[in-house]
Amino acid sequence: MGEVVNLNRARKTKARMDEKAKAVANRVAHGRTRVEREQAEAERKRLSKHLDGAKLDD
């Protein structure tokens, strides 16, 4: 005879694994870490100030 399997436990385990796979895909598709977003924003501000400082007055 084969091994006895609790179908509820197997179903829930499969659902958890599917959710984890979906979360990984979403992180790859959409996500940057908070630090990366803050660094990009700081760099954008720094470049903007540098550009404004180089403007010639009319």
PDB file of N, CA, C and O in Angstrom, chain B, residues numbered from 101:
ATOM      1  N   MET B 101       0.828  -1.178   0.000  1.00  0.00           N
ATOM      2  CA  MET B 101       0.000   0.000   0.000  1.00  0.00           C
ATOM      3  C   MET B 101       0.875   1.245   0.000  1.00  0.00           C
ATOM      4  O   MET B 101       2.002   1.233   0.496  1.00  0.00           O
ATOM      5  N   GLY B 102       0.338   2.312  -0.562  1.00  0.00           N
ATOM      6  CA  GLY B 102       1.085   3.552  -0.636  1.00  0.00           C
ATOM      7  C   GLY B 102       1.016   4.352   0.643  1.00  0.00           C
ATOM      8  O   GLY B 102       0.384   3.953   1.621  1.00  0.00           O
ATOM      9  N   GLU B 103       1.675   5.481   0.613  1.00  0.00           N
ATOM     10  CA  GLU B 103       1.729   6.357   1.771  1.00  0.00           C
ATOM     11  C   GLU B 103       0.417   7.126   1.899  1.00  0.00           C
ATOM     12  O   GLU B 103      -0.159   7.552   0.898  1.00  0.00           O
ATOM     13  N   VAL B 104      -0.045   7.298   3.114  1.00  0.00           N
ATOM     14  CA  VAL B 104      -1.276   8.043   3.373  1.00  0.00           C
ATOM     15  C   VAL B 104      -0.953   9.527   3.313  1.00  0.00           C
ATOM     16  O   VAL B 104      -0.004   9.997   3.940  1.00  0.00           O
ATOM     17  N   VAL B 105      -1.768  10.267   2.538  1.00  0.00           N
ATOM     18  CA  VAL B 105      -1.524  11.691   2.351  1.00  0.00           C
ATOM     19  C   VAL B 105      -2.741  12.464   2.837  1.00  0.00           C
ATOM     20  O   VAL B 105      -3.875  12.150   2.475  1.00  0.00           O
ATOM     21  N   ASN B 106      -2.497  13.472   3.656  1.00  0.00           N
ATOM     22  CA  ASN B 106      -3.558  14.352   4.103  1.00  0.00           C
ATOM     23  C   ASN B 106      -3.797  15.367   2.984  1.00  0.00           C
ATOM     24  O   ASN B 106      -2.954  16.230   2.738  1.00  0.00           O
ATOM     25  N   LEU B 107      -4.929  15.266   2.314  1.00  0.00           N
ATOM     26  CA  LEU B 107      -5.200  16.093   1.138  1.00  0.00           C
ATOM     27  C   LEU B 107      -5.320  17.571   1.493  1.00  0.00           C
ATOM     28  O   LEU B 107      -4.912  18.423   0.704  1.00  0.00           O
ATOM     29  N   ASN B 108      -5.865  17.892   2.652  1.00  0.00           N
ATOM     30  CA  ASN B 108      -5.961  19.300   3.056  1.00  0.00           C
ATOM     31  C   ASN B 108      -4.574  19.904   3.233  1.00  0.00           C
ATOM     32  O   ASN B 108      -4.316  21.024   2.792  1.00  0.00           O
ATOM     33  N   ARG B 109      -3.686  19.160   3.875  1.00  0.00           N
ATOM     34  CA  ARG B 109      -2.327  19.650   4.083  1.00  0.00           C
ATOM     35  C   ARG B 109      -1.609  19.805   2.746  1.00  0.00           C
ATOM     36  O   ARG B 109      -0.906  20.793   2.532  1.00  0.00           O
ATOM     37  N   ALA B 110      -1.779  18.850   1.858  1.00  0.00           N
ATOM     38  CA  ALA B 110      -1.137  18.909   0.540  1.00  0.00           C
ATOM     39  C   ALA B 110      -1.660  20.103  -0.254  1.00  0.00           C
ATOM     40  O   ALA B 110      -0.886  20.799  -0.911  1.00  0.00           O
ATOM     41  N   ARG B 111      -2.964  20.341  -0.197  1.00  0.00           N
ATOM     42  CA  ARG B 111      -3.567  21.472  -0.915  1.00  0.00           C
ATOM     43  C   ARG B 111      -3.038  22.801  -0.388  1.00  0.00           C
ATOM     44  O   ARG B 111      -2.696  23.691  -1.166  1.00  0.00           O
ATOM     45  N   LYS B 112      -2.973  22.932   0.932  1.00  0.00           N
ATOM     46  CA  LYS B 112      -2.485  24.176   1.527  1.00  0.00           C
ATOM     47  C   LYS B 112      -1.003  24.388   1.235  1.00  0.00           C
ATOM     48  O   LYS B 112      -0.578  25.517   0.992  1.00  0.00           O
ATOM     49  N   THR B 113      -0.219  23.326   1.255  1.00  0.00           N
ATOM     50  CA  THR B 113       1.204  23.435   0.943  1.00  0.00           C
ATOM     51  C   THR B 113       1.398  23.897  -0.490  1.00  0.00           C
ATOM     52  O   THR B 113       2.237  24.756  -0.764  1.00  0.00           O
ATOM     53  N   LYS B 114       0.619  23.323  -1.408  1.00  0.00           N
ATOM     54  CA  LYS B 114       0.717  23.718  -2.813  1.00  0.00           C
ATOM     55  C   LYS B 114       0.310  25.184  -2.984  1.00  0.00           C
ATOM     56  O   LYS B 114       0.940  25.911  -3.752  1.00  0.00           O
ATOM     57  N   ALA B 115      -0.730  25.624  -2.280  1.00  0.00           N
ATOM     58  CA  ALA B 115      -1.174  27.021  -2.367  1.00  0.00           C
ATOM     59  C   ALA B 115      -0.081  27.962  -1.854  1.00  0.00           C
ATOM     60  O   ALA B 115       0.154  29.011  -2.452  1.00  0.00           O
ATOM     61  N   ARG B 116       0.591  27.599  -0.749  1.00  0.00           N
ATOM     62  CA  ARG B 116       1.682  28.428  -0.217  1.00  0.00           C
ATOM     63  C   ARG B 116       2.825  28.538  -1.217  1.00  0.00           C
ATOM     64  O   ARG B 116       3.372  29.622  -1.423  1.00  0.00           O
ATOM     65  N   MET B 117       3.181  27.436  -1.829  1.00  0.00           N
ATOM     66  CA  MET B 117       4.277  27.435  -2.803  1.00  0.00           C
ATOM     67  C   MET B 117       3.916  28.295  -4.020  1.00  0.00           C
ATOM     68  O   MET B 117       4.763  29.017  -4.546  1.00  0.00           O
ATOM     69  N   ASP B 118       2.659  28.217  -4.463  1.00  0.00           N
ATOM     70  CA  ASP B 118       2.216  29.044  -5.591  1.00  0.00           C
ATOM     71  C   ASP B 118       2.269  30.530  -5.239  1.00  0.00           C
ATOM     72  O   ASP B 118       2.677  31.350  -6.062  1.00  0.00           O
ATOM     73  N   GLU B 119       1.858  30.877  -4.022  1.00  0.00           N
ATOM     74  CA  GLU B 119       1.893  32.272  -3.585  1.00  0.00           C
ATOM     75  C   GLU B 119       3.326  32.786  -3.512  1.00  0.00           C
ATOM     76  O   GLU B 119       3.598  33.923  -3.897  1.00  0.00           O
ATOM     77  N   LYS B 120       4.239  31.957  -3.021  1.00  0.00           N
ATOM     78  CA  LYS B 120       5.642  32.361  -2.939  1.00  0.00           C
ATOM     79  C   LYS B 120       6.224  32.583  -4.327  1.00  0.00           C
ATOM     80  O   LYS B 120       6.978  33.533  -4.538  1.00  0.00           O
ATOM     81  N   ALA B 121       5.885  31.719  -5.274  1.00  0.00           N
ATOM     82  CA  ALA B 121       6.380  31.866  -6.642  1.00  0.00           C
ATOM     83  C   ALA B 121       5.837  33.141  -7.273  1.00  0.00           C
ATOM     84  O   ALA B 121       6.556  33.844  -7.983  1.00  0.00           O
ATOM     85  N   LYS B 122       4.583  33.432  -7.016  1.00  0.00           N
ATOM     86  CA  LYS B 122       3.975  34.651  -7.552  1.00  0.00           C
ATOM     87  C   LYS B 122       4.628  35.890  -6.933  1.00  0.00           C
ATOM     88  O   LYS B 122       4.853  36.881  -7.628  1.00  0.00           O
ATOM     89  N   ALA B 123       4.932  35.841  -5.644  1.00  0.00           N
ATOM     90  CA  ALA B 123       5.575  36.968  -4.965  1.00  0.00           C
ATOM     91  C   ALA B 123       6.966  37.217  -5.534  1.00  0.00           C
ATOM     92  O   ALA B 123       7.359  38.368  -5.726  1.00  0.00           O
ATOM     93  N   VAL B 124       7.707  36.160  -5.801  1.00  0.00           N
ATOM     94  CA  VAL B 124       9.041  36.311  -6.389  1.00  0.00           C
ATOM     95  C   VAL B 124       8.936  36.957  -7.765  1.00  0.00           C
ATOM     96  O   VAL B 124       9.719  37.848  -8.096  1.00  0.00           O
ATOM     97  N   ALA B 125       7.974  36.514  -8.564  1.00  0.00           N
ATOM     98  CA  ALA B 125       7.786  37.084  -9.897  1.00  0.00           C
ATOM     99  C   ALA B 125       7.415  38.563  -9.811  1.00  0.00           C
ATOM    100  O   ALA B 125       7.893  39.367 -10.612  1.00  0.00           O
ATOM    101  N   ASN B 126       6.573  38.928  -8.852  1.00  0.00           N
ATOM    102  CA  ASN B 126       6.184  40.333  -8.680  1.00  0.00           C
ATOM    103  C   ASN B 126       7.363  41.182  -8.234  1.00  0.00           C
ATOM    104  O   ASN B 126       7.519  42.315  -8.690  1.00  0.00           O
ATOM    105  N   ARG B 127       8.193  40.649  -7.349  1.00  0.00           N
ATOM    106  CA  ARG B 127       9.361  41.414  -6.904  1.00  0.00           C
ATOM    107  C   ARG B 127      10.304  41.673  -8.062  1.00  0.00           C
ATOM    108  O   ARG B 127      10.870  42.760  -8.177  1.00  0.00           O
ATOM    109  N   VAL B 128      10.471  40.688  -8.910  1.00  0.00           N
ATOM    110  CA  VAL B 128      11.351  40.860 -10.068  1.00  0.00           C
ATOM    111  C   VAL B 128      10.750  41.864 -11.043  1.00  0.00           C
ATOM    112  O   VAL B 128      11.462  42.714 -11.576  1.00  0.00           O
ATOM    113  N   ALA B 129       9.450  41.772 -11.277  1.00  0.00           N
ATOM    114  CA  ALA B 129       8.797  42.613 -12.276  1.00  0.00           C
ATOM    115  C   ALA B 129       8.622  44.057 -11.809  1.00  0.00           C
ATOM    116  O   ALA B 129       8.774  44.983 -12.606  1.00  0.00           O
ATOM    117  N   HIS B 130       8.306  44.263 -10.541  1.00  0.00           N
ATOM    118  CA  HIS B 130       7.906  45.589 -10.075  1.00  0.00           C
ATOM    119  C   HIS B 130       8.837  46.219  -9.064  1.00  0.00           C
ATOM    120  O   HIS B 130       8.861  47.441  -8.914  1.00  0.00           O
ATOM    121  N   GLY B 131       9.579  45.425  -8.392  1.00  0.00           N
ATOM    122  CA  GLY B 131      10.176  45.932  -7.173  1.00  0.00           C
ATOM    123  C   GLY B 131      11.610  46.394  -7.271  1.00  0.00           C
ATOM    124  O   GLY B 131      12.453  45.793  -7.937  1.00  0.00           O
ATOM    125  N   ARG B 132      11.840  47.472  -6.586  1.00  0.00           N
ATOM    126  CA  ARG B 132      13.180  47.897  -6.221  1.00  0.00           C
ATOM    127  C   ARG B 132      13.140  48.043  -4.720  1.00  0.00           C
ATOM    128  O   ARG B 132      12.090  48.321  -4.139  1.00  0.00           O
ATOM    129  N   THR B 133      14.273  47.855  -4.097  1.00  0.00           N
ATOM    130  CA  THR B 133      14.281  47.989  -2.650  1.00  0.00           C
ATOM    131  C   THR B 133      14.123  49.460  -2.276  1.00  0.00           C
ATOM    132  O   THR B 133      14.311  50.349  -3.105  1.00  0.00           O
ATOM    133  N   ARG B 134      13.780  49.694  -1.037  1.00  0.00           N
ATOM    134  CA  ARG B 134      13.597  51.059  -0.549  1.00  0.00           C
ATOM    135  C   ARG B 134      14.886  51.853  -0.707  1.00  0.00           C
ATOM    136  O   ARG B 134      14.860  53.024  -1.086  1.00  0.00           O
ATOM    137  N   VAL B 135      16.009  51.214  -0.415  1.00  0.00           N
ATOM    138  CA  VAL B 135      17.307  51.886  -0.519  1.00  0.00           C
ATOM    139  C   VAL B 135      17.572  52.285  -1.972  1.00  0.00           C
ATOM    140  O   VAL B 135      18.043  53.392  -2.234  1.00  0.00           O
ATOM    141  N   GLU B 136      17.275  51.397  -2.909  1.00  0.00           N
ATOM    142  CA  GLU B 136      17.487  51.717  -4.323  1.00  0.00           C
ATOM    143  C   GLU B 136      16.639  52.910  -4.757  1.00  0.00           C
ATOM    144  O   GLU B 136      17.117  53.793  -5.469  1.00  0.00           O
ATOM    145  N   ARG B 137      15.359  52.930  -4.319  1.00  0.00           N
ATOM    146  CA  ARG B 137      14.484  54.064  -4.664  1.00  0.00           C
ATOM    147  C   ARG B 137      15.026  55.363  -4.078  1.00  0.00           C
ATOM    148  O   ARG B 137      15.048  56.388  -4.759  1.00  0.00           O
ATOM    149  N   GLU B 138      15.463  55.327  -2.820  1.00  0.00           N
ATOM    150  CA  GLU B 138      15.987  56.538  -2.173  1.00  0.00           C
ATOM    151  C   GLU B 138      17.273  57.006  -2.832  1.00  0.00           C
ATOM    152  O   GLU B 138      17.480  58.209  -2.993  1.00  0.00           O
ATOM    153  N   GLN B 139      18.137  56.079  -3.216  1.00  0.00           N
ATOM    154  CA  GLN B 139      19.375  56.458  -3.892  1.00  0.00           C
ATOM    155  C   GLN B 139      19.085  57.088  -5.246  1.00  0.00           C
ATOM    156  O   GLN B 139      19.723  58.073  -5.618  1.00  0.00           O
ATOM    157  N   ALA B 140      18.141  56.539  -5.982  1.00  0.00           N
ATOM    158  CA  ALA B 140      17.781  57.090  -7.287  1.00  0.00           C
ATOM    159  C   ALA B 140      17.205  58.500  -7.134  1.00  0.00           C
ATOM    160  O   ALA B 140      17.511  59.388  -7.930  1.00  0.00           O
ATOM    161  N   GLU B 141      16.378  58.701  -6.117  1.00  0.00           N
ATOM    162  CA  GLU B 141      15.793  60.017  -5.866  1.00  0.00           C
ATOM    163  C   GLU B 141      16.872  61.027  -5.480  1.00  0.00           C
ATOM    164  O   GLU B 141      16.853  62.164  -5.951  1.00  0.00           O
ATOM    165  N   ALA B 142      17.803  60.624  -4.633  1.00  0.00           N
ATOM    166  CA  ALA B 142      18.887  61.516  -4.223  1.00  0.00           C
ATOM    167  C   ALA B 142      19.760  61.883  -5.420  1.00  0.00           C
ATOM    168  O   ALA B 142      20.166  63.036  -5.565  1.00  0.00           O
ATOM    169  N   GLU B 143      20.044  60.923  -6.261  1.00  0.00           N
ATOM    170  CA  GLU B 143      20.851  61.184  -7.461  1.00  0.00           C
ATOM    171  C   GLU B 143      20.128  62.150  -8.408  1.00  0.00           C
ATOM    172  O   GLU B 143      20.744  63.041  -8.994  1.00  0.00           O
ATOM    173  N   ARG B 144      18.803  61.956  -8.549  1.00  0.00           N
ATOM    174  CA  ARG B 144      18.015  62.844  -9.407  1.00  0.00           C
ATOM    175  C   ARG B 144      18.044  64.271  -8.869  1.00  0.00           C
ATOM    176  O   ARG B 144      18.194  65.219  -9.640  1.00  0.00           O
ATOM    177  N   LYS B 145      17.903  64.432  -7.558  1.00  0.00           N
ATOM    178  CA  LYS B 145      17.945  65.761  -6.947  1.00  0.00           C
ATOM    179  C   LYS B 145      19.324  66.401  -7.106  1.00  0.00           C
ATOM    180  O   LYS B 145      19.435  67.592  -7.394  1.00  0.00           O
ATOM    181  N   ARG B 146      20.365  65.604  -6.917  1.00  0.00           N
ATOM    182  CA  ARG B 146      21.730  66.118  -7.045  1.00  0.00           C
ATOM    183  C   ARG B 146      21.982  66.609  -8.466  1.00  0.00           C
ATOM    184  O   ARG B 146      22.557  67.681  -8.659  1.00  0.00           O
ATOM    185  N   LEU B 147      21.559  65.837  -9.455  1.00  0.00           N
ATOM    186  CA  LEU B 147      21.750  66.246 -10.850  1.00  0.00           C
ATOM    187  C   LEU B 147      20.938  67.486 -11.187  1.00  0.00           C
ATOM    188  O   LEU B 147      21.391  68.345 -11.944  1.00  0.00           O
ATOM    189  N   SER B 148      19.737  67.578 -10.625  1.00  0.00           N
ATOM    190  CA  SER B 148      18.892  68.741 -10.871  1.00  0.00           C
ATOM    191  C   SER B 148      19.540  70.006 -10.299  1.00  0.00           C
ATOM    192  O   SER B 148      19.550  71.045 -10.959  1.00  0.00           O
ATOM    193  N   LYS B 149      20.078  69.928  -9.086  1.00  0.00           N
ATOM    194  CA  LYS B 149      20.752  71.082  -8.492  1.00  0.00           C
ATOM    195  C   LYS B 149      21.989  71.469  -9.298  1.00  0.00           C
ATOM    196  O   LYS B 149      22.255  72.654  -9.499  1.00  0.00           O
ATOM    197  N   HIS B 150      22.726  70.500  -9.747  1.00  0.00           N
ATOM    198  CA  HIS B 150      23.928  70.752 -10.544  1.00  0.00           C
ATOM    199  C   HIS B 150      23.558  71.460 -11.852  1.00  0.00           C
ATOM    200  O   HIS B 150      24.233  72.400 -12.273  1.00  0.00           O
ATOM    201  N   LEU B 151      22.485  70.998 -12.482  1.00  0.00           N
ATOM    202  CA  LEU B 151      22.036  71.592 -13.731  1.00  0.00           C
ATOM    203  C   LEU B 151      21.531  73.017 -13.496  1.00  0.00           C
ATOM    204  O   LEU B 151      21.831  73.920 -14.277  1.00  0.00           O
ATOM    205  N   ASP B 152      20.766  73.216 -12.422  1.00  0.00           N
ATOM    206  CA  ASP B 152      20.262  74.567 -12.117  1.00  0.00           C
ATOM    207  C   ASP B 152      21.406  75.519 -11.813  1.00  0.00           C
ATOM    208  O   ASP B 152      21.324  76.705 -12.132  1.00  0.00           O
ATOM    209  N   GLY B 153      22.458  75.024 -11.208  1.00  0.00           N
ATOM    210  CA  GLY B 153      23.608  75.875 -10.899  1.00  0.00           C
ATOM    211  C   GLY B 153      24.386  76.279 -12.130  1.00  0.00           C
ATOM    212  O   GLY B 153      25.130  77.259 -12.088  1.00  0.00           O
ATOM    213  N   ALA B 154      24.237  75.557 -13.223  1.00  0.00           N
ATOM    214  CA  ALA B 154      24.980  75.846 -14.433  1.00  0.00           C
ATOM    215  C   ALA B 154      24.187  76.717 -15.422  1.00  0.00           C
ATOM    216  O   ALA B 154      24.680  77.039 -16.503  1.00  0.00           O
ATOM    217  N   LYS B 155      22.969  77.092 -15.046  1.00  0.00           N
ATOM    218  CA  LYS B 155      22.148  77.911 -15.951  1.00  0.00           C
ATOM    219  C   LYS B 155      22.732  79.302 -16.098  1.00  0.00           C
ATOM    220  O   LYS B 155      23.308  79.853 -15.160  1.00  0.00           O
ATOM    221  N   LEU B 156      22.578  79.850 -17.264  1.00  0.00           N
ATOM    222  CA  LEU B 156      22.986  81.215 -17.521  1.00  0.00           C
ATOM    223  C   LEU B 156      21.779  82.120 -17.381  1.00  0.00           C
ATOM    224  O   LEU B 156      20.696  81.782 -17.859  1.00  0.00           O
ATOM    225  N   ASP B 157      21.945  83.258 -16.736  1.00  0.00           N
ATOM    226  CA  ASP B 157      20.839  84.203 -16.584  1.00  0.00           C
ATOM    227  C   ASP B 157      20.695  85.004 -17.868  1.00  0.00           C
ATOM    228  O   ASP B 157      21.669  85.272 -18.572  1.00  0.00           O
ATOM    229  N   ASP B 158      19.446  85.381 -18.154  1.00  0.00           N
ATOM    230  CA  ASP B 158      19.192  86.201 -19.355  1.00  0.00           C
ATOM    231  C   ASP B 158      19.410  87.656 -19.070  1.00  0.00           C
ATOM    232  O   ASP B 158      19.244  88.491 -19.959  1.00  0.00           O
TER     233      ASP B 158
END
